[in-house]
Amino acid sequence: MIGVASCNQPPKDKIQKSIGSENDESEMNVLGLIGGTSWHSTIEYYSTINQSVNEHFGNNTNPPLLVYTLNQAEVHRFQIENKWDSIAHMLVDAGVNLNKAGANAVLFCANTPHKVFDSVQEKLTIPVIHIADATAEAIHKKELKKVLFIGTKYSMEETFITKRIEDNGIEVLVPEEQQVIDELHRIIIEELTYGEIVASSKEYVMNVIKNSIDQGAEGVILGCTEFPLMIFQEDLDIPIFDTTKIHSMAGVDYILK
C-alpha cells in the first residue's frame, strides 16, 4: 500500500511545539492596546509585542492581543481645544470595551495620553500599564542619572511623564526655549504622525539632542512614540530610550506573566 504524504503536514518537532504553545497560550494574560495616536506607532507596538512573544516560545505563537484604534483627528482637536476630559472619556470608553472583549490590562500606545492617566485608571477596573514606569526601569538598568526628554509640547511643558521618571531618582532635562519646544511638537504633529521623515527635521532633532549632551545628558528619552521612526541608536553615542519599544516590552512582560 502506498502512503500519501501531505505537502502541508509539518514535521513532528513542529507539531510538538505547536501543542506546547497552545498550552502556554492559554496561560497568557490578554492585553489591550489603545492605539491610533498615531496608527504608525501603534503598528510598532503590535509588531514588537508579537515578535517578542514569537521569540519567547521559539515558534509562531502569537499573544492574545486586542487593539482599539482612537480617531487621531478627534484627539488632536480636543488637545487644541484643551478638552482633556473628552480625551479621558475616549480612553475610558476604549478601556471598557477592551475589558469587555477580554483584556486583563491595557496600555496607551503613546506618551501624551498619560496626561489623563489618573482619571482614566480610576474609572477602569483593570490596570493601565504606565509608560514612564517602564522607561524609568530601563534607565536604571543602564545606571544613568541624567537624561534628556523630548516629546510633544504637552509632555515637555508639563510633568505628567517627567516627574514620574524623576520620582525614580533620575534627573530629566527638557528643552527650555519655547521655540525649540514648538518646533519639536510641529515635527511630530505635521510630519511624523503622517509617517513623513524629513531630513532637515531629523537634523534639527539631532542638534537638540547634541546640545543636551553638552549639558550633561547621559541618554535621551524619545518621549513621543513617533520619534523612533526618525532617530535610531546608530545616530548617537549615548543610549536612546525608545519609549515605544520599552512600553511594548512591558506589555510583553505582562502577557507572559
TIBA-748148 format. One line per 4 residues: number of its first residue (from 1); their letters; for each residue x, y, z of N, C-alpha, C, O, CB. Coordinates in steps of 0.2 Angstrom, whole numbers, padded with zeros to 4 digits. Glycine has a CB too. Layout:
<nodes>
NUM	A	X,Y,Z,X,Y,Z,X,Y,Z,X,Y,Z,X,Y,Z  ...
</nodes>
This chain:
<nodes>
1	MIGV	0004,-0006,0000,0000,0000,0000,0004,0006,0000,0009,0007,0004,-0005,0000,0006  0003,0011,-0004,0007,0017,-0005,0004,0022,0000,-0002,0024,-0001,0008,0019,-0012  0008,0025,0004,0006,0030,0008,0007,0037,0005,0011,0038,0001,0011,0031,0015  0002,0041,0006,0002,0048,0003,0004,0053,0008,0000,0054,0013,-0005,0050,0000
5	ASCN	0009,0057,0007,0011,0062,0012,0008,0069,0010,0009,0071,0004,0019,0063,0013  0005,0073,0014,0003,0080,0013,0009,0084,0013,0013,0084,0017,-0002,0082,0017  0009,0089,0008,0015,0094,0007,0014,0099,0013,0018,0103,0014,0015,0097,0000  0008,0099,0016,0006,0104,0021,0008,0102,0028,0007,0105,0033,0000,0107,0020
9	QPPK	0009,0095,0028,0010,0092,0035,0017,0094,0038,0022,0093,0035,0010,0085,0035  0016,0097,0044,0023,0100,0047,0027,0094,0050,0024,0089,0052,0021,0105,0053  0033,0095,0051,0037,0090,0054,0035,0088,0061,0032,0093,0065,0045,0092,0054  0037,0083,0064,0035,0081,0071,0037,0086,0076,0033,0087,0081,0037,0074,0073
13	DKIQ	0043,0088,0075,0045,0093,0081,0041,0099,0081,0040,0102,0086,0053,0095,0080  0039,0101,0075,0035,0107,0074,0028,0106,0077,0025,0110,0080,0034,0110,0067  0025,0100,0076,0019,0098,0079,0019,0098,0087,0015,0101,0090,0017,0091,0077  0025,0096,0090,0026,0096,0097,0026,0103,0099,0023,0104,0105,0032,0092,0099
17	KSIG	0030,0107,0096,0030,0114,0098,0023,0117,0098,0021,0121,0102,0035,0118,0093  0019,0116,0092,0013,0119,0092,0008,0117,0098,0004,0121,0101,0009,0117,0085  0009,0110,0100,0005,0108,0105,0007,0111,0112,0002,0113,0116,0005,0100,0106  0013,0112,0113,0016,0115,0119,0013,0123,0119,0012,0125,0124,0023,0115,0119
21	SEND	0014,0126,0113,0012,0133,0113,0005,0134,0114,0003,0139,0117,0014,0136,0106  0000,0130,0112,-0007,0130,0114,-0008,0130,0121,-0012,0134,0124,-0011,0125,0110  -0004,0126,0125,-0005,0125,0132,-0002,0132,0135,-0005,0135,0140,-0001,0119,0135  0003,0134,0133,0006,0140,0136,0002,0147,0134,0001,0151,0138,0013,0142,0133
25	ESEM	-0001,0147,0128,-0005,0152,0126,-0011,0153,0131,-0013,0159,0132,-0007,0152,0119  -0014,0147,0133,-0020,0148,0137,-0018,0151,0144,-0023,0153,0148,-0023,0141,0138  -0012,0151,0146,-0010,0154,0152,-0007,0161,0151,-0006,0164,0156,-0004,0150,0155  -0007,0164,0145,-0005,0171,0144,-0011,0176,0146,-0017,0174,0145,-0003,0172,0137
29	NVLG	-0009,0182,0149,-0014,0187,0150,-0016,0190,0144,-0012,0191,0139,-0011,0192,0155  -0022,0192,0143,-0024,0196,0137,-0023,0204,0138,-0025,0206,0143,-0032,0195,0136  -0020,0207,0133,-0018,0214,0134,-0022,0218,0128,-0022,0216,0123,-0010,0215,0133  -0024,0223,0130,-0027,0228,0126,-0023,0234,0124,-0020,0237,0129,-0034,0230,0129
33	LIGG	-0022,0235,0118,-0019,0241,0116,-0024,0247,0113,-0028,0246,0109,-0014,0239,0110  -0023,0253,0116,-0027,0258,0114,-0022,0263,0110,-0018,0266,0112,-0030,0263,0121  -0023,0262,0103,-0019,0265,0098,-0022,0270,0094,-0028,0273,0096,-0016,0260,0094  -0019,0272,0088,-0022,0277,0084,-0019,0283,0085,-0020,0288,0081,-0029,0277,0085
37	TSWH	-0014,0284,0090,-0011,0291,0092,-0004,0290,0091,0000,0291,0096,-0013,0293,0099  -0001,0289,0085,-0004,0288,0079,-0004,0281,0077,-0001,0277,0081,0000,0292,0073  -0007,0279,0071,-0008,0272,0069,-0001,0270,0067,0001,0264,0067,-0013,0271,0064  0004,0274,0065,0010,0272,0063,0014,0269,0069,0017,0264,0068,0014,0278,0060
41	STIE	0014,0272,0075,0017,0270,0081,0014,0264,0084,0017,0259,0087,0018,0275,0086  0007,0264,0083,0003,0258,0085,0005,0251,0082,0006,0246,0085,-0004,0259,0084  0007,0252,0075,0010,0246,0071,0016,0244,0075,0017,0238,0075,0011,0248,0064  0020,0248,0077,0027,0246,0080,0025,0243,0087,0029,0238,0088,0031,0253,0082
45	YYST	0020,0245,0091,0018,0241,0097,0016,0234,0095,0019,0229,0098,0013,0245,0100  0012,0234,0090,0009,0227,0088,0014,0223,0086,0015,0217,0087,0003,0228,0083  0019,0225,0081,0024,0221,0079,0029,0219,0084,0031,0213,0084,0028,0225,0073  0031,0223,0088,0036,0222,0093,0033,0217,0098,0037,0212,0100,0038,0228,0097
49	INQS	0027,0217,0100,0024,0213,0105,0024,0206,0102,0025,0201,0105,0017,0215,0108  0021,0205,0096,0020,0199,0093,0027,0196,0091,0028,0190,0093,0017,0200,0086  0032,0199,0089,0039,0197,0088,0042,0194,0094,0045,0189,0094,0043,0202,0084  0041,0198,0099,0044,0196,0106,0041,0190,0109,0045,0185,0111,0044,0202,0111
53	VNEH	0035,0189,0108,0031,0183,0110,0033,0177,0106,0034,0171,0108,0024,0184,0110  0034,0178,0099,0036,0173,0095,0043,0170,0097,0044,0164,0098,0037,0175,0088  0048,0175,0099,0054,0173,0101,0055,0170,0107,0059,0165,0108,0059,0180,0101  0050,0172,0112,0050,0169,0118,0048,0161,0118,0051,0157,0121,0045,0172,0123
57	FGNN	0043,0159,0114,0041,0152,0113,0046,0149,0108,0045,0143,0107,0034,0152,0111  0049,0152,0104,0053,0149,0099,0049,0146,0093,0052,0142,0089,0057,0144,0102  0043,0149,0092,0039,0147,0086,0035,0153,0084,0036,0159,0086,0035,0141,0088  0029,0152,0081,0025,0157,0079,0019,0158,0083,0013,0160,0081,0022,0156,0072
61	TNPP	0020,0156,0090,0014,0158,0095,0013,0165,0095,0018,0169,0096,0016,0155,0102  0007,0167,0094,0005,0174,0095,0002,0176,0101,-0002,0171,0104,0000,0176,0089  0002,0182,0104,-0001,0184,0110,-0008,0185,0110,-0010,0187,0104,0003,0190,0113  -0012,0184,0115,-0019,0186,0115,-0019,0194,0116,-0020,0197,0121,-0023,0183,0121
65	LLVY	-0019,0197,0110,-0019,0205,0109,-0025,0208,0106,-0027,0205,0101,-0012,0207,0106  -0027,0213,0109,-0033,0216,0107,-0031,0224,0105,-0028,0227,0109,-0039,0216,0112  -0034,0226,0100,-0032,0233,0098,-0038,0237,0097,-0043,0235,0093,-0028,0233,0091  -0038,0243,0100,-0044,0248,0099,-0041,0255,0097,-0036,0258,0100,-0047,0249,0106
69	TLNQ	-0043,0257,0091,-0040,0262,0087,-0044,0269,0088,-0050,0269,0087,-0039,0261,0080  -0041,0274,0092,-0044,0280,0093,-0044,0284,0086,-0040,0283,0082,-0041,0284,0098  -0048,0289,0086,-0048,0294,0080,-0043,0299,0081,-0044,0304,0085,-0055,0297,0078  -0037,0299,0078,-0032,0304,0079,-0034,0311,0078,-0032,0315,0082,-0026,0302,0074
73	AEVH	-0038,0312,0073,-0040,0319,0071,-0044,0322,0077,-0044,0328,0079,-0044,0319,0065  -0049,0318,0080,-0053,0320,0086,-0049,0321,0092,-0050,0326,0095,-0058,0315,0087  -0044,0317,0093,-0039,0318,0099,-0035,0324,0098,-0035,0328,0103,-0034,0312,0099  -0033,0326,0092,-0029,0332,0091,-0034,0338,0092,-0032,0343,0095,-0026,0332,0084
77	RFQI	-0040,0338,0090,-0045,0343,0090,-0046,0345,0098,-0046,0350,0100,-0051,0342,0087  -0047,0339,0102,-0048,0340,0109,-0042,0343,0112,-0042,0347,0117,-0050,0334,0112  -0036,0341,0110,-0030,0344,0113,-0029,0351,0112,-0028,0355,0116,-0023,0340,0110  -0030,0353,0105,-0030,0361,0104,-0035,0364,0107,-0034,0370,0110,-0031,0361,0096
81	ENKW	-0041,0362,0109,-0047,0365,0112,-0046,0364,0120,-0050,0367,0124,-0053,0362,0110  -0041,0361,0122,-0039,0360,0129,-0045,0356,0132,-0047,0357,0138,-0038,0366,0133  -0048,0351,0129,-0053,0347,0131,-0050,0340,0133,-0052,0335,0130,-0059,0346,0126  -0046,0340,0138,-0043,0334,0140,-0048,0329,0144,-0047,0323,0144,-0037,0335,0145
85	DSIA	-0053,0332,0146,-0059,0327,0149,-0062,0323,0144,-0064,0317,0145,-0064,0331,0153  -0062,0326,0138,-0065,0322,0132,-0060,0317,0130,-0063,0311,0128,-0067,0327,0126  -0054,0318,0130,-0049,0313,0128,-0049,0308,0133,-0049,0302,0132,-0042,0316,0128  -0050,0309,0140,-0050,0304,0145,-0056,0300,0144,-0056,0294,0145,-0051,0308,0152
89	HMLV	-0062,0303,0142,-0068,0299,0141,-0067,0294,0135,-0069,0289,0135,-0074,0304,0139  -0063,0296,0130,-0062,0292,0124,-0058,0286,0126,-0059,0280,0124,-0058,0296,0119  -0053,0287,0131,-0048,0282,0133,-0052,0277,0138,-0051,0271,0138,-0042,0285,0137  -0056,0280,0142,-0060,0276,0147,-0065,0271,0142,-0066,0265,0144,-0065,0280,0151
93	DAGV	-0068,0274,0137,-0073,0270,0133,-0069,0265,0130,-0071,0259,0129,-0076,0275,0128  -0063,0266,0127,-0059,0261,0124,-0057,0256,0129,-0057,0250,0127,-0053,0264,0121  -0055,0258,0135,-0053,0253,0140,-0059,0248,0142,-0058,0242,0143,-0050,0256,0146  -0065,0251,0143,-0070,0247,0145,-0072,0242,0140,-0073,0236,0141,-0077,0252,0146
97	NLNK	-0072,0244,0133,-0073,0240,0128,-0068,0234,0127,-0070,0228,0126,-0074,0244,0121  -0062,0236,0128,-0057,0231,0128,-0058,0226,0134,-0056,0220,0133,-0050,0234,0128  -0059,0228,0139,-0061,0224,0145,-0066,0219,0144,-0066,0213,0145,-0062,0228,0152  -0072,0222,0141,-0077,0218,0139,-0075,0212,0134,-0078,0207,0134,-0083,0222,0136
101	AGAN	-0071,0214,0130,-0068,0209,0125,-0063,0204,0127,-0062,0199,0124,-0065,0213,0119  -0061,0205,0134,-0057,0200,0137,-0050,0202,0139,-0047,0198,0142,-0056,0195,0132  -0049,0209,0138,-0042,0211,0141,-0042,0212,0148,-0046,0214,0152,-0041,0218,0138  -0036,0209,0151,-0035,0209,0158,-0031,0216,0160,-0031,0217,0166,-0030,0203,0160
105	AVLF	-0028,0219,0155,-0025,0226,0156,-0024,0229,0150,-0025,0226,0144,-0018,0225,0159  -0023,0236,0150,-0022,0240,0144,-0016,0244,0144,-0014,0245,0150,-0029,0244,0142  -0014,0247,0139,-0009,0252,0138,-0011,0257,0133,-0014,0255,0128,-0002,0249,0137  -0009,0263,0134,-0010,0268,0129,-0004,0268,0124,0002,0269,0127,-0011,0276,0132
109	CANT	-0005,0268,0118,0001,0267,0113,0004,0274,0111,0005,0276,0106,-0001,0264,0107  0005,0278,0116,0008,0285,0116,0010,0288,0122,0007,0285,0128,0003,0289,0112  0014,0293,0123,0016,0296,0129,0010,0301,0131,0008,0301,0137,0022,0299,0128  0008,0305,0127,0004,0311,0128,-0003,0309,0132,-0005,0313,0136,0002,0315,0122
113	PHKV	-0006,0304,0130,-0012,0302,0133,-0011,0301,0141,-0016,0301,0145,-0015,0296,0130  -0005,0299,0143,-0004,0298,0150,-0005,0305,0154,-0005,0304,0160,0003,0296,0151  -0006,0310,0151,-0008,0316,0155,-0015,0315,0159,-0016,0318,0164,-0009,0322,0150  -0019,0311,0156,-0025,0309,0160,-0025,0302,0162,-0030,0299,0164,-0031,0310,0155
117	FDSV	-0019,0300,0164,-0019,0293,0166,-0023,0292,0172,-0027,0287,0173,-0011,0291,0167  -0022,0296,0177,-0025,0295,0184,-0033,0295,0183,-0036,0291,0186,-0023,0301,0189  -0035,0300,0179,-0043,0300,0179,-0045,0294,0175,-0051,0292,0176,-0045,0306,0176  -0041,0291,0170,-0044,0285,0167,-0043,0279,0171,-0048,0275,0171,-0039,0284,0160
121	QEKL	-0037,0278,0175,-0036,0272,0179,-0042,0272,0184,-0044,0266,0186,-0029,0273,0182  -0044,0277,0187,-0049,0277,0192,-0055,0275,0190,-0060,0272,0194,-0049,0283,0196  -0057,0275,0183,-0063,0273,0181,-0063,0266,0178,-0068,0263,0176,-0065,0278,0175  -0057,0263,0177,-0057,0256,0175,-0055,0251,0180,-0052,0253,0185,-0051,0256,0169
125	TIPV	-0058,0245,0179,-0057,0240,0184,-0051,0236,0183,-0049,0231,0186,-0063,0236,0185  -0047,0237,0177,-0041,0234,0175,-0035,0238,0175,-0037,0244,0174,-0042,0230,0168  -0029,0236,0176,-0024,0241,0176,-0022,0243,0170,-0023,0240,0164,-0018,0237,0179  -0019,0250,0170,-0016,0253,0164,-0009,0253,0165,-0006,0256,0170,-0019,0260,0163
129	IHIA	-0005,0250,0161,0002,0249,0161,0006,0256,0159,0005,0258,0153,0005,0244,0157  0009,0259,0164,0011,0266,0163,0018,0266,0159,0023,0263,0161,0012,0270,0170  0019,0271,0154,0025,0271,0150,0031,0274,0154,0036,0272,0152,0023,0275,0144  0029,0278,0159,0035,0281,0162,0038,0276,0167,0044,0276,0168,0033,0287,0166
133	DATA	0034,0272,0170,0037,0267,0175,0042,0262,0171,0047,0261,0174,0031,0263,0178  0040,0260,0165,0044,0256,0161,0050,0259,0159,0055,0256,0159,0040,0253,0155  0050,0266,0157,0055,0269,0155,0060,0270,0160,0066,0270,0159,0053,0276,0152  0058,0272,0166,0062,0273,0172,0066,0267,0174,0072,0267,0175,0058,0275,0178
137	EAIH	0063,0261,0173,0066,0255,0174,0072,0253,0169,0077,0251,0171,0061,0249,0174  0070,0255,0163,0076,0254,0158,0082,0259,0159,0087,0257,0158,0072,0256,0151  0080,0265,0161,0086,0269,0163,0090,0267,0169,0096,0267,0168,0083,0276,0164  0087,0264,0174,0090,0261,0179,0095,0256,0177,0100,0255,0180,0085,0259,0185
141	KKEL	0093,0252,0173,0097,0246,0170,0103,0248,0167,0108,0245,0167,0093,0242,0166  0103,0254,0164,0109,0257,0161,0113,0261,0166,0119,0263,0165,0107,0262,0155  0110,0262,0172,0114,0265,0178,0115,0272,0176,0121,0275,0178,0120,0261,0180  0110,0276,0173,0111,0283,0171,0108,0287,0176,0103,0285,0179,0109,0284,0164
145	KKVL	0110,0293,0177,0107,0298,0182,0104,0304,0179,0100,0307,0182,0112,0300,0187  0106,0305,0173,0103,0312,0169,0102,0310,0162,0106,0308,0158,0109,0317,0170  0096,0312,0160,0094,0311,0153,0090,0316,0150,0087,0320,0154,0090,0304,0153  0090,0317,0144,0085,0322,0140,0079,0318,0139,0078,0313,0137,0089,0324,0134
149	FIGT	0073,0322,0139,0067,0320,0137,0064,0325,0131,0064,0331,0132,0062,0320,0143  0062,0322,0126,0059,0326,0120,0052,0322,0119,0052,0316,0118,0064,0326,0114  0047,0326,0117,0041,0323,0115,0036,0329,0113,0039,0334,0110,0037,0320,0121  0030,0328,0114,0025,0333,0112,0026,0339,0116,0029,0339,0122,0018,0331,0111
153	KYSM	0023,0345,0115,0024,0351,0119,0020,0350,0126,0022,0352,0131,0021,0357,0116  0015,0345,0125,0011,0344,0132,0016,0340,0137,0015,0341,0143,0005,0340,0130  0019,0335,0134,0024,0331,0139,0030,0335,0140,0033,0333,0145,0025,0325,0135  0032,0340,0137,0038,0344,0138,0037,0349,0143,0041,0351,0147,0042,0346,0132
157	EETF	0031,0353,0142,0029,0359,0146,0026,0356,0153,0027,0360,0157,0024,0363,0142  0023,0351,0153,0020,0348,0159,0024,0342,0162,0029,0340,0158,0013,0346,0158  0023,0340,0167,0027,0335,0171,0024,0328,0172,0026,0324,0176,0029,0338,0178  0018,0327,0168,0015,0320,0170,0019,0314,0168,0018,0309,0170,0008,0320,0166
161	ITKR	0024,0315,0163,0029,0310,0162,0035,0311,0165,0038,0306,0169,0030,0309,0154  0038,0316,0165,0045,0318,0168,0045,0317,0175,0050,0315,0178,0047,0325,0165  0040,0319,0179,0040,0319,0186,0040,0312,0188,0043,0310,0193,0034,0323,0189  0036,0308,0185,0036,0301,0187,0042,0297,0186,0044,0293,0190,0030,0297,0182
165	IEDN	0046,0299,0181,0053,0297,0180,0057,0299,0185,0062,0296,0188,0056,0298,0173  0057,0306,0187,0061,0309,0192,0060,0306,0199,0064,0306,0203,0060,0317,0192  0054,0304,0200,0052,0301,0206,0056,0294,0207,0056,0292,0213,0045,0300,0207  0059,0292,0202,0063,0286,0202,0070,0288,0203,0075,0283,0202,0062,0281,0196
169	GIEV	0072,0294,0205,0079,0296,0206,0083,0297,0200,0089,0297,0200,0082,0290,0210  0080,0300,0195,0083,0301,0188,0082,0309,0187,0076,0311,0187,0081,0297,0183  0087,0312,0185,0086,0319,0183,0084,0319,0176,0088,0316,0172,0093,0323,0184  0079,0323,0174,0077,0324,0167,0077,0331,0165,0074,0335,0168,0069,0321,0167
173	LVPE	0081,0332,0159,0081,0338,0156,0076,0338,0151,0074,0333,0147,0088,0339,0153  0073,0344,0150,0069,0346,0144,0071,0352,0141,0074,0356,0144,0061,0346,0146  0069,0353,0134,0071,0359,0131,0068,0365,0135,0062,0365,0137,0069,0359,0124  0072,0371,0136,0069,0376,0139,0066,0382,0135,0062,0385,0137,0075,0379,0143
177	EQQV	0069,0382,0129,0067,0388,0124,0060,0386,0121,0059,0380,0118,0072,0389,0119  0055,0390,0121,0049,0389,0118,0049,0388,0111,0045,0383,0108,0044,0395,0120  0054,0391,0108,0054,0390,0100,0056,0383,0099,0054,0380,0094,0060,0394,0097  0061,0380,0103,0063,0373,0102,0057,0368,0103,0056,0363,0100,0069,0371,0107
181	IDEL	0053,0369,0109,0048,0365,0111,0042,0365,0105,0040,0360,0103,0044,0368,0117  0041,0371,0102,0036,0372,0097,0038,0368,0091,0034,0365,0088,0035,0379,0096  0045,0369,0089,0047,0365,0083,0047,0358,0084,0045,0354,0079,0054,0368,0081  0049,0355,0089,0049,0348,0090,0041,0345,0090,0040,0340,0087,0052,0346,0097
185	HRII	0037,0349,0093,0030,0347,0093,0027,0348,0085,0023,0343,0083,0025,0352,0097  0029,0353,0082,0027,0353,0075,0029,0347,0071,0026,0345,0066,0030,0360,0072  0036,0345,0072,0038,0340,0068,0034,0333,0069,0033,0329,0065,0046,0338,0070  0032,0332,0076,0028,0327,0077,0021,0327,0074,0019,0322,0071,0027,0326,0085
189	IEEL	0018,0333,0075,0011,0333,0073,0010,0334,0065,0006,0331,0062,0008,0339,0076  0014,0338,0062,0014,0339,0055,0017,0334,0050,0016,0333,0045,0016,0346,0053  0022,0330,0053,0026,0326,0049,0026,0318,0051,0023,0314,0048,0033,0328,0049  0028,0317,0058,0029,0310,0060,0022,0307,0061,0022,0301,0059,0033,0310,0066
193	TYGE	0017,0310,0063,0011,0307,0063,0008,0305,0057,0003,0300,0056,0006,0311,0067  0011,0307,0051,0009,0305,0045,0014,0301,0041,0013,0299,0036,0008,0312,0040  0019,0299,0045,0024,0294,0043,0029,0297,0038,0033,0294,0035,0020,0289,0039  0029,0304,0039,0034,0308,0034,0041,0309,0038,0040,0312,0044,0031,0314,0032
197	IVAS	0046,0307,0035,0053,0308,0038,0056,0313,0034,0058,0312,0028,0057,0301,0039  0057,0319,0037,0060,0325,0033,0067,0326,0036,0069,0326,0042,0056,0332,0034  0072,0326,0031,0079,0326,0033,0081,0332,0037,0085,0331,0042,0084,0326,0027  0079,0338,0035,0080,0344,0039,0077,0344,0046,0080,0346,0051,0078,0350,0035
201	SKEY	0072,0340,0047,0069,0340,0054,0073,0335,0058,0074,0336,0064,0061,0337,0053  0075,0330,0055,0079,0325,0059,0086,0328,0061,0088,0328,0067,0081,0319,0054  0089,0333,0057,0095,0336,0058,0093,0341,0064,0097,0342,0069,0097,0340,0052  0087,0344,0064,0085,0349,0070,0085,0345,0076,0088,0347,0081,0078,0352,0068
205	VMNV	0082,0339,0076,0081,0335,0082,0088,0333,0085,0089,0333,0091,0076,0329,0081  0092,0331,0080,0099,0328,0082,0103,0334,0085,0106,0333,0090,0102,0326,0076  0102,0340,0083,0105,0346,0086,0103,0347,0093,0107,0349,0098,0105,0352,0082  0096,0346,0094,0093,0347,0101,0096,0342,0106,0098,0344,0111,0086,0347,0101
209	IKNS	0097,0336,0103,0100,0331,0107,0107,0332,0109,0109,0331,0115,0099,0324,0104  0111,0334,0104,0118,0335,0105,0119,0341,0110,0124,0341,0113,0121,0337,0098  0115,0346,0110,0116,0352,0114,0114,0349,0121,0117,0352,0126,0111,0357,0113  0110,0344,0122,0109,0342,0129,0115,0338,0132,0116,0338,0138,0102,0337,0129
213	IDQG	0118,0335,0127,0124,0331,0129,0129,0336,0132,0133,0334,0137,0127,0327,0123  0130,0342,0129,0134,0347,0132,0132,0349,0139,0136,0352,0143,0134,0353,0127  0126,0348,0140,0123,0350,0147,0124,0344,0152,0121,0344,0158,0116,0352,0147  0126,0338,0150,0127,0333,0154,0123,0327,0153,0123,0322,0157,0127,0335,0161
217	AEGV	0119,0327,0148,0114,0321,0147,0118,0315,0145,0122,0315,0141,0109,0323,0142  0116,0310,0149,0119,0303,0148,0115,0299,0143,0118,0294,0141,0121,0300,0154  0109,0301,0142,0105,0297,0137,0099,0301,0135,0098,0307,0138,0102,0291,0141  0095,0299,0130,0089,0303,0128,0083,0298,0128,0083,0293,0125,0091,0306,0121
221	ILGC	0078,0301,0131,0071,0298,0130,0067,0300,0124,0066,0306,0124,0067,0299,0137  0066,0296,0120,0062,0298,0114,0054,0297,0117,0051,0292,0116,0063,0293,0108  0052,0303,0120,0046,0303,0124,0040,0304,0119,0035,0306,0122,0046,0308,0129  0041,0303,0113,0035,0303,0109,0036,0297,0105,0041,0295,0102,0034,0309,0104
225	TEFP	0030,0293,0104,0031,0286,0101,0032,0287,0093,0033,0281,0090,0025,0282,0102  0032,0293,0091,0034,0294,0084,0041,0295,0082,0044,0294,0077,0030,0299,0081  0045,0298,0087,0052,0299,0086,0056,0293,0084,0061,0294,0081,0055,0302,0093  0055,0287,0087,0059,0281,0085,0058,0280,0077,0062,0276,0074,0057,0275,0088
229	LMIF	0053,0283,0074,0053,0282,0067,0058,0286,0063,0060,0285,0057,0046,0285,0064  0061,0291,0067,0066,0295,0064,0073,0295,0067,0078,0295,0063,0064,0302,0065  0074,0294,0074,0080,0294,0077,0082,0286,0079,0077,0283,0082,0080,0298,0084  0088,0284,0078,0090,0277,0079,0096,0277,0083,0100,0282,0084,0091,0274,0072
233	QEDL	0097,0272,0087,0103,0271,0091,0110,0272,0087,0114,0275,0090,0103,0264,0094  0110,0270,0081,0116,0271,0077,0118,0279,0076,0123,0280,0074,0116,0267,0071  0113,0283,0077,0114,0290,0076,0118,0294,0081,0120,0299,0080,0107,0293,0075  0118,0290,0087,0121,0294,0093,0126,0289,0097,0125,0283,0096,0115,0296,0098
237	DIPI	0130,0292,0101,0135,0288,0105,0132,0287,0112,0135,0284,0116,0141,0292,0105  0126,0290,0114,0123,0289,0120,0117,0285,0120,0114,0285,0114,0122,0296,0124  0115,0281,0125,0109,0277,0124,0103,0281,0123,0102,0286,0125,0108,0273,0131  0099,0278,0118,0092,0280,0117,0087,0276,0120,0088,0270,0120,0091,0280,0109
241	FDTT	0082,0279,0123,0077,0275,0127,0071,0276,0122,0067,0281,0123,0076,0278,0134  0070,0271,0118,0064,0271,0114,0058,0269,0118,0057,0263,0119,0065,0266,0108  0053,0274,0119,0048,0273,0124,0043,0268,0120,0039,0264,0124,0044,0279,0126  0043,0268,0114,0038,0263,0110,0040,0256,0112,0036,0252,0114,0038,0264,0102
245	KIHS	0047,0255,0111,0049,0248,0112,0049,0246,0119,0047,0240,0121,0056,0247,0109  0051,0251,0124,0051,0249,0131,0044,0248,0133,0043,0243,0137,0054,0256,0135  0039,0252,0131,0032,0251,0133,0029,0244,0131,0026,0241,0134,0028,0257,0131  0031,0243,0124,0029,0237,0121,0032,0231,0125,0028,0226,0126,0032,0236,0114
249	MAGV	0038,0231,0127,0041,0225,0131,0038,0225,0138,0038,0219,0141,0049,0226,0132  0036,0230,0141,0032,0230,0147,0025,0226,0146,0023,0222,0150,0031,0237,0150  0022,0227,0140,0016,0224,0138,0018,0216,0138,0014,0212,0140,0014,0226,0132  0024,0215,0135,0026,0208,0134,0026,0204,0141,0024,0199,0142,0032,0207,0130
253	DYIL	0030,0208,0145,0031,0205,0152,0024,0203,0155,0023,0198,0159,0035,0210,0156  0019,0208,0154,0013,0207,0157,0009,0201,0154,0006,0197,0157,0008,0213,0156  0009,0200,0147,0006,0195,0144,0009,0188,0146,0005,0183,0147,0007,0196,0136  0016,0188,0147,0019,0182,0149,0019,0181,0156,0022,0175,0159,0026,0182,0146
257	K	0017,0185,0160,0017,0185,0167,0024,0184,0170,0025,0184,0176,0013,0179,0170
</nodes>
